[in-house]
Amino acid sequence: MKIAFYSPLKSPNHPVPSGDRLMARLLISALERAGHEVHVVSELRAFLREPSMPEIADLFGKAEAEKERIAALWRVSGPPDVWFCYHLYYKAPDLIGPGLAREFGIAYLTAEASYSKRRNTGPSAEMQDRVLDAVRLADVNICLTERDRDGLAAAAPDARLTPLPPFIDPILMLERHPKPQPNRLITVAMMRPGDKMQSYVMLAEALTRLTHLPWTLSIVGDGPQAAEVRALFSRFEADRILWHGERTAAEIADLLSTSSLYLWPGCGEAFGLAYLEAQAAGLPVVAQAVAGVPSVVVHDRTGLLTPPDDVAAYAQAIERLLTDDGLRARLASGARVFAREERSIDRAAVRLADILDRYVKRA
C-alpha cells in the first residue's frame, strides 16, 4: 500500500532528537519492512504548548492551506491508500488528515492517539474535539499502551482500537556483548523542563541516600536544562558522576554495554524507548510504575518498578540491585530476551502488516 505518514507533534525529519522522533522513524521503518511504501506527507507542526484562541486560529489556517496543497497534488498524481497519523493529542491534533481522508475516500489510521477529559476546558477543548473526530473516523486506532487504549475507549466507545506494544530496532545493542562494570549506573535522557527535569530531581534525591555504596553514574544527554541538571548532581563527589553529553546511537550502545543498571524514574513518561534500548543491552531497569512505563518494563522480569513519587522505595530498589548480583544477573538476562524477542522492529512489522490487512480495505 501507499501510505502518507504524518506526525503533528514532531516530524520524523525534525532536527532535534527525542523519543517522539525516534518512534515516528521506527513506525516508518516497520511499515516499510512489512512491504508498504511510506512517505512523510507534511512537515506542518501542530504542537501548541499552551493553546490560546489566537494561536489555534492561526494553526487552523495553516492546516487548511496545507490540506489544499496536498489535495492539489493528489488530484494530479492520485491519492495514497492510507493516511497514517502518529501521536495526536490535545496539544497536537491532526488538522489535515481527516478532511483529506473523507474527500478522497482513503483509509485513515492513528497510532498513539490519546485523550483525557481533563483537557475539555478553555481553548484546549477545541483541540480535543479535533482529536476525538480523528479517533472516531479512524479505520483503526493503534494503541501503544493500555493507558491510551483505556482513555480512547472511555471517550469514544465505538472507536476501533488495536494494540501494538512499543518497540525498537535492537541491532546496535545486540551486536555488543554485555560487559557490565560493577556499580556502574547509567541514565540517558534529554535535559528539558517538565517531566524530564522532575525525573532528574528524583534520581538525584534517591542517590543521596546511597552514598554509602561505591556507585558511579554515567549521564548521557543534553538540552536547555543542562545547567540545572549539573547543579542537581553537584552535591556528589566529582568522580561519581560522568558527564557524556549528547551522543550518537552507536556511542550510547557502547556505554550501555559496559554499565550494570539503567536508572530513570520516568515521571510522566508516555512509555520511554530508552528503557527498551537499555534492556536490549542487557541492563535491568529501575523505574516507577507510572504513566506508560509498565508497558516497556516488566517488574521482577526485566527490572524493578516502584510506587509513584516514593523516593525511598526508588532508592531501596537501586540498593537491592547494587547489593544482589544474582538478582541483577537474572533481570539482566530477562531484559535482553524481552527486548530481542518481544519488542523488536521485525516483530512489530509483522504486527503492522496484520493490522493493515485486517482493517484497510484495498481498492
Secondary structure, DSSP 4 states (H G I P E B T S, - for coil): -EEEEE-SS--TT-SS--HHHHHHHHHHHHHHHTT-EEEE--------SS--HHHHHHHHHHHHHHHHHHHHHHHHH---SEEEEE--BTTB--SSHHHHHHHHT-EEEEES----GGG-STTHHHHHHHHHHHHHH-SEEEESSHHHHHHHHHH-TTS-EEE----B--HHHHTSPP-PPTTEEEEE----TTHHHHHHHHHHHHHHTTTTS--EEEEE---TTHHHHHHHGGGS-GGGEEEEES--HHHHHHHHHT-SEEE---TT-S--HHHHHHHHTT--EEEES-TTGGGT--BTTTEEEE-TT-HHHHHHHHHHHHH-HHHHHHHHHHHHHHHHHTSBHHHHHHHHHHHHHHHPPP-
